[in-house]
């Protein structure tokens, strides 16, 4: 049974920016926040048009005086309320993350932000500095780290069950934009393929940052260098839509990453394989309740989510009994609940289960932005190996 150790006597007051009418990710954030009862959505601005934002806020039963028309208005007015929001969730296009997050951090509000953290490394490190100086929790929704079997893989690799990691193969290759959707007025495709909004690399910023974080989260290794080839395969597209990236890790391990939005026929396409001295692990997001273990000198095993033999880290975020599938929404909710535990611990000056503190933070967000920059730099220089490490 899923447990979260935030002994809160009341829910955290949550505000949201973005995720309004027609937004799938907005609905995901709201359901994730509600699932364990740790948040109460009390304020928000949900669209760039003030009237549409207020109309949508009314459908969420938000009080009339907290249905805001702009995020600037929300930040200013909530800061002046005795019952103002304690945490804000940001799910707007990439180019706006920095300004919004900064405004709320400066007013003492904890932040949950979609990835990539920003489109600019200097802005990302500024948010990191602000969060650290103010003592605020800043979570970034690299949500695949919330799956129980991902946490099982992390526990097994970190405990040395595979021996030293030698190879990491990770891919997030879907076919959702294998046609020129942006020319048809597809809202998501339009902003995700517009460089001024999506950033220097659409495919690495949108998909590669997820793959990068997942590889780091499971293995505990950092990417030290990369060599990238980024391609635009759909005629007429303004940005890259496919990437092949060679990886070197700080322990000497090697890896490969494939990220794509044009892998026609693929559904989601997230997969990771980790090879060590004594065996390997494989996890596929479309079969999230299974972790495949292949020892060098023994039979293949398929570990099942919810089983009693799993590590405490996996048991902690288990919600249903074995054989009852869990999925994307549950993993997203695990991230929200972990962040709640950290915020409540700071608010109440209380202890928190260390297993709640593996959620992705602003530090992970900064590393993701640096990874995007390095991939673009390498591609521009014909695939030259580029140092990924931040100062």
C-alpha positions as CSV (number, residue, x, y, z in Angstrom):
1,X,0.0,0.0,0.0
2,X,1.4,3.4,-0.9
3,X,2.4,5.5,2.1
4,X,3.7,9.1,2.3
5,X,5.2,10.3,5.6
6,X,3.9,13.8,5.6
7,X,2.0,13.9,8.9
8,X,0.3,17.1,7.9
9,X,-2.8,18.2,9.8
10,X,-4.0,20.1,6.7
11,X,-3.4,20.1,3.0
12,X,-0.8,22.4,1.4
13,X,-2.3,25.4,-0.3
14,X,-1.5,24.9,-4.0
15,X,-1.7,27.4,-6.8
16,X,-1.3,26.5,-10.5
17,X,0.0,28.4,-13.5
18,X,-1.0,26.9,-16.9
19,X,-2.7,23.7,-17.7
20,X,-6.0,25.1,-18.6
21,X,-8.7,24.1,-21.2
22,X,-7.6,21.2,-23.3
23,X,-4.3,20.6,-21.5
24,X,-3.6,17.0,-20.8
25,X,-0.6,17.8,-18.6
26,X,-2.7,20.2,-16.6
27,X,-5.3,17.5,-15.8
28,X,-2.4,15.2,-14.9
29,X,-0.9,17.6,-12.4
30,X,-4.3,18.3,-10.8
31,X,-5.1,14.6,-10.4
32,X,-1.6,13.8,-9.1
33,X,-2.0,16.6,-6.5
34,X,-5.4,15.3,-5.4
35,X,-4.6,11.6,-5.3
36,X,-3.1,11.4,-1.8
37,X,-4.8,14.4,-0.2
38,X,-1.7,16.5,0.5
39,X,-2.7,19.5,-1.6
40,X,-5.7,21.8,-1.8
41,X,-5.9,23.7,-5.1
42,X,-7.0,27.2,-4.0
43,X,-5.7,29.6,-6.7
44,X,-4.6,29.7,-10.3
45,X,-4.2,31.3,-13.7
46,X,-4.9,28.7,-16.4
47,X,-4.7,30.5,-19.7
48,X,-3.0,33.5,-21.4
49,X,-6.5,35.0,-21.9
50,X,-7.7,36.4,-18.6
51,X,-11.4,35.7,-19.2
52,X,-10.7,32.1,-20.3
53,X,-8.5,31.6,-17.2
54,X,-11.2,32.8,-14.8
55,X,-14.0,30.8,-16.5
56,X,-11.8,27.6,-16.3
57,X,-10.9,28.3,-12.7
58,X,-14.6,28.4,-11.8
59,X,-15.0,24.8,-13.1
60,X,-12.4,23.8,-10.5
61,X,-14.4,25.4,-7.7
62,X,-11.7,28.1,-7.0
63,X,-13.0,31.1,-5.1
64,X,-13.9,34.1,-7.3
65,X,-11.2,36.3,-5.8
66,X,-8.5,33.7,-6.5
67,X,-9.3,33.2,-10.2
68,X,-6.5,35.2,-11.6
69,X,-6.0,36.7,-15.1
70,X,-2.1,36.7,-15.0
71,X,0.6,35.0,-13.1
72,X,2.0,38.4,-12.0
73,X,-1.3,39.3,-10.4
74,X,-1.5,35.9,-8.7
75,X,2.1,36.1,-7.3
76,X,1.5,39.6,-5.9
77,X,-1.9,39.0,-4.4
78,X,-1.2,35.6,-2.9
79,X,1.9,37.0,-1.2
80,X,-0.3,39.5,0.6
81,X,-2.8,37.0,1.9
82,X,-2.6,35.3,5.3
83,X,-3.9,32.1,3.7
84,X,-1.8,32.6,0.5
85,X,-0.5,29.6,-1.5
86,X,2.5,27.7,-0.1
87,X,3.4,26.0,-3.3
88,X,2.9,26.7,-7.0
89,X,2.9,24.2,-9.9
90,X,4.1,25.6,-13.3
91,X,3.0,23.8,-16.5
92,X,3.4,26.5,-19.1
93,X,5.6,26.5,-22.3
94,X,9.3,26.3,-21.6
95,X,10.2,29.9,-22.3
96,X,8.1,31.2,-19.4
97,X,9.3,28.9,-16.6
98,X,12.1,31.2,-15.4
99,X,10.1,34.4,-14.9
100,X,7.2,32.6,-13.2
101,X,9.3,30.4,-10.9
102,X,11.5,33.4,-9.9
103,X,8.5,35.5,-9.0
104,X,7.1,32.9,-6.6
105,X,10.5,31.9,-5.1
106,X,11.1,35.6,-4.3
107,X,7.9,35.6,-2.4
108,X,8.7,32.5,-0.4
109,X,6.6,30.0,-2.3
110,X,7.8,26.4,-3.0
111,X,7.8,25.4,-6.7
112,X,6.9,22.4,-8.8
113,X,7.9,23.0,-12.4
114,X,7.6,21.0,-15.6
115,X,10.8,20.2,-17.5
116,X,13.0,21.5,-19.0
117,X,13.6,23.8,-16.1
118,X,14.5,26.7,-18.4
119,X,15.8,27.3,-21.9
120,X,18.9,29.1,-20.6
121,X,21.6,27.7,-18.2
122,X,22.2,31.0,-16.5
123,X,18.5,31.3,-15.7
124,X,18.4,27.7,-14.4
125,X,21.3,28.3,-12.1
126,X,19.7,31.5,-10.9
127,X,16.6,29.6,-9.9
128,X,18.8,27.0,-8.2
129,X,20.5,29.8,-6.2
130,X,17.3,31.4,-5.2
131,X,15.7,28.1,-4.0
132,X,18.8,27.4,-1.9
133,X,19.1,30.8,-0.4
134,X,15.4,30.9,0.5
135,X,15.4,27.4,1.8
136,X,12.5,26.4,-0.5
137,X,11.7,23.1,-2.0
138,X,11.9,23.1,-5.8
139,X,10.7,19.9,-7.6
140,X,11.0,19.3,-11.3
141,X,8.5,16.8,-12.8
142,X,10.8,14.2,-14.2
143,X,7.9,12.0,-13.3
144,X,9.2,8.6,-14.5
145,X,11.3,8.4,-11.4
146,X,8.0,8.0,-9.5
147,X,7.4,4.5,-10.8
148,X,7.9,1.7,-8.2
149,X,9.9,-0.5,-10.5
150,X,12.2,2.4,-11.4
151,X,12.9,2.8,-7.8
152,X,13.5,-0.9,-7.5
153,X,16.0,-0.7,-10.3
154,X,17.7,2.3,-8.6
155,X,17.9,0.3,-5.3
156,X,19.4,-2.7,-7.0
157,X,22.0,-0.8,-8.9
158,X,22.9,1.5,-6.0
159,X,23.3,-1.6,-3.7
160,X,25.8,-3.1,-6.1
161,X,23.7,-6.1,-7.3
162,X,24.8,-5.6,-10.9
163,X,28.4,-4.8,-9.9
164,X,30.0,-1.8,-11.6
165,X,27.9,-0.3,-14.3
166,X,29.5,-0.6,-17.8
167,X,26.8,0.3,-20.3
168,X,23.6,2.3,-20.3
169,X,21.1,2.3,-23.2
170,X,18.2,4.7,-22.9
171,X,15.6,5.8,-25.4
172,X,12.5,7.9,-25.5
173,X,11.4,7.5,-29.1
174,X,7.7,8.1,-29.9
175,X,6.0,8.8,-33.2
176,X,3.6,11.5,-32.1
177,X,4.9,14.2,-34.4
178,X,5.9,12.0,-37.4
179,X,3.9,14.3,-39.6
180,X,3.9,18.1,-39.7
181,X,1.2,18.6,-37.1
182,X,2.2,22.2,-36.5
183,X,1.1,23.1,-40.0
184,X,-2.3,21.8,-39.1
185,X,-2.7,24.1,-36.1
186,X,-2.0,21.4,-33.5
187,X,-1.5,23.5,-30.3
188,X,1.1,21.2,-28.6
189,X,3.1,20.6,-31.8
190,X,3.1,24.3,-32.6
191,X,4.8,25.5,-29.4
192,X,7.0,22.4,-29.0
193,X,8.5,22.9,-32.4
194,X,9.0,26.6,-32.2
195,X,12.6,27.3,-31.2
196,X,11.8,30.6,-29.5
197,X,9.4,28.8,-27.1
198,X,10.8,25.2,-27.0
199,X,14.4,26.2,-26.8
200,X,17.6,25.3,-28.6
201,X,16.6,21.7,-29.2
202,X,13.0,20.6,-29.2
203,X,13.8,16.9,-29.1
204,X,16.5,17.0,-26.4
205,X,14.7,19.6,-24.3
206,X,11.3,17.8,-24.4
207,X,12.4,14.1,-24.4
208,X,16.2,13.9,-23.9
209,X,16.0,15.6,-20.5
210,X,13.6,12.8,-19.3
211,X,16.0,10.1,-20.6
212,X,19.0,11.9,-19.1
213,X,17.4,12.1,-15.7
214,X,16.2,8.5,-15.8
215,X,19.7,7.2,-16.5
216,X,21.2,9.3,-13.8
217,X,18.5,8.5,-11.3
218,X,18.8,4.7,-11.6
219,X,22.6,4.4,-12.0
220,X,23.8,7.2,-9.7
221,X,26.3,8.2,-12.5
222,X,26.7,11.5,-14.1
223,X,27.2,12.0,-17.9
224,X,30.7,13.5,-18.3
225,X,30.8,13.9,-22.1
226,X,28.6,13.4,-25.1
227,X,28.6,13.3,-28.9
228,X,25.4,14.2,-30.6
229,X,23.7,14.1,-34.0
230,X,20.4,16.0,-34.0
231,X,18.3,15.8,-37.1
232,X,15.2,17.3,-38.6
233,X,13.5,14.5,-40.5
234,X,10.0,15.9,-41.2
235,X,10.2,18.4,-44.1
236,X,9.2,21.9,-43.2
237,X,9.8,21.5,-39.4
238,X,11.7,24.4,-37.8
239,X,13.6,22.4,-35.2
240,X,15.2,19.0,-34.6
241,X,12.9,16.0,-34.1
242,X,15.4,13.1,-33.7
243,X,18.6,12.7,-31.8
244,X,21.3,10.1,-31.5
245,X,23.7,10.8,-28.6
246,X,26.7,8.8,-27.5
247,X,27.4,9.1,-23.7
248,X,30.4,8.8,-21.5
249,X,29.8,8.5,-17.7
250,X,32.0,9.6,-14.9
251,X,32.9,6.0,-13.8
252,X,34.1,5.2,-17.3
253,X,30.8,3.5,-18.4
254,X,29.6,4.1,-22.0
255,X,26.0,4.7,-23.2
256,X,23.7,5.6,-26.0
257,X,20.6,7.7,-26.1
258,X,18.0,7.8,-28.8
259,X,15.3,10.5,-28.6
260,X,12.7,11.0,-31.3
261,X,9.2,12.3,-32.0
262,X,9.2,10.8,-35.5
263,X,9.5,7.1,-34.7
264,X,6.3,6.3,-36.6
265,X,4.3,3.6,-35.1
266,X,5.9,3.8,-31.7
267,X,3.6,4.8,-28.8
268,X,5.5,6.3,-25.9
269,X,8.8,4.6,-26.4
270,X,10.6,5.0,-23.1
271,X,13.1,2.2,-22.3
272,X,16.2,1.8,-20.3
273,X,18.8,-1.0,-20.0
274,X,21.6,-1.0,-17.5
275,X,24.5,-3.5,-17.9
276,X,26.9,-4.2,-15.0
277,X,29.6,-6.7,-14.3
278,X,27.2,-9.3,-13.0
279,X,24.1,-8.8,-15.0
280,X,21.6,-6.3,-16.4
281,X,18.2,-4.6,-15.8
282,X,15.6,-3.5,-18.3
283,X,12.5,-1.3,-17.7
284,X,9.9,-0.3,-20.3
285,X,7.4,2.4,-19.5
286,X,4.6,0.7,-21.4
287,X,5.1,-2.3,-19.1
288,X,5.7,-0.4,-15.9
289,X,4.9,-3.1,-13.4
290,X,7.8,-5.3,-14.6
291,X,11.5,-5.1,-14.1
292,X,13.6,-7.6,-16.1
293,X,16.7,-8.9,-14.4
294,X,19.3,-10.9,-16.3
295,X,22.2,-12.3,-14.2
296,X,25.3,-13.3,-16.0
297,X,25.2,-16.8,-14.5
298,X,21.5,-17.4,-13.8
299,X,18.1,-17.4,-15.4
300,X,16.2,-14.3,-16.4
301,X,13.8,-13.0,-13.8
302,X,10.8,-10.7,-14.1
303,X,10.2,-8.8,-10.8
304,X,6.6,-7.7,-10.3
305,X,5.5,-4.5,-8.7
306,X,3.8,-5.0,-5.4
307,X,5.7,-8.2,-4.5
308,X,7.0,-8.6,-1.0
309,X,10.6,-9.2,-2.1
310,X,11.0,-5.7,-3.5
311,X,13.2,-3.0,-1.9
312,X,11.7,-0.6,0.6
313,X,12.1,2.2,-1.9
314,X,9.8,0.4,-4.3
315,X,7.4,-0.7,-1.6
316,X,7.0,2.9,-0.3
317,X,5.4,4.1,-3.6
318,X,3.3,1.0,-4.2
319,X,-0.4,1.8,-4.4
320,X,-2.3,-1.3,-5.4
321,X,-2.0,-5.1,-4.8
322,X,0.1,-7.2,-7.2
323,X,-1.7,-7.9,-10.4
324,X,-3.6,-4.6,-10.4
325,X,-1.8,-2.4,-12.9
326,X,-0.5,1.0,-11.9
327,X,0.7,3.6,-14.3
328,X,1.6,7.1,-15.3
329,X,-0.9,8.9,-13.0
330,X,0.3,7.0,-10.0
331,X,3.9,7.7,-10.7
332,X,3.2,11.4,-11.2
333,X,1.3,11.4,-7.8
334,X,4.3,9.8,-6.1
335,X,6.4,12.8,-7.1
336,X,3.8,15.2,-5.8
337,X,3.5,13.3,-2.5
338,X,7.3,13.1,-2.1
339,X,7.5,16.9,-2.6
340,X,4.7,17.4,-0.1
341,X,6.6,15.4,2.5
342,X,9.7,17.6,2.0
343,X,7.7,20.8,2.3
344,X,5.8,19.7,5.4
345,X,9.1,18.7,7.0
346,X,10.5,22.2,6.5
347,X,7.2,23.8,7.5
348,X,6.9,21.8,10.7
349,X,10.7,21.4,11.4
350,X,10.1,17.7,11.5
351,X,11.9,14.6,10.3
352,X,11.1,13.1,6.9
353,X,11.7,9.6,5.5
354,X,14.9,9.7,3.4
355,X,13.1,7.6,0.8
356,X,10.9,10.6,0.1
357,X,13.9,12.7,-0.8
358,X,14.8,11.1,-4.1
359,X,12.3,13.3,-6.1
360,X,13.9,15.4,-8.9
361,X,14.9,18.8,-7.8
362,X,16.1,22.1,-9.2
363,X,19.6,20.6,-9.2
364,X,18.4,17.9,-11.7
365,X,16.7,20.6,-13.7
366,X,20.0,22.5,-14.0
367,X,21.8,19.4,-15.2
368,X,19.1,18.8,-17.7
369,X,19.5,22.3,-19.2
370,X,23.3,21.8,-19.4
371,X,22.7,18.4,-21.2
372,X,20.6,20.2,-23.8
373,X,23.3,22.9,-24.3
374,X,26.0,20.2,-24.7
375,X,24.0,18.2,-27.2
376,X,23.4,21.3,-29.3
377,X,27.0,22.4,-29.1
378,X,28.2,18.9,-30.1
379,X,25.8,18.7,-33.1
380,X,26.9,22.1,-34.3
381,X,30.5,20.9,-34.3
382,X,29.9,17.7,-36.2
383,X,29.5,15.4,-33.3
384,X,32.6,16.5,-31.4
385,X,32.7,15.2,-27.8
386,X,31.6,18.0,-25.4
387,X,32.0,18.2,-21.6
388,X,28.6,18.0,-20.0
389,X,29.7,18.8,-16.4
390,X,28.6,22.1,-14.9
391,X,31.2,24.2,-13.0
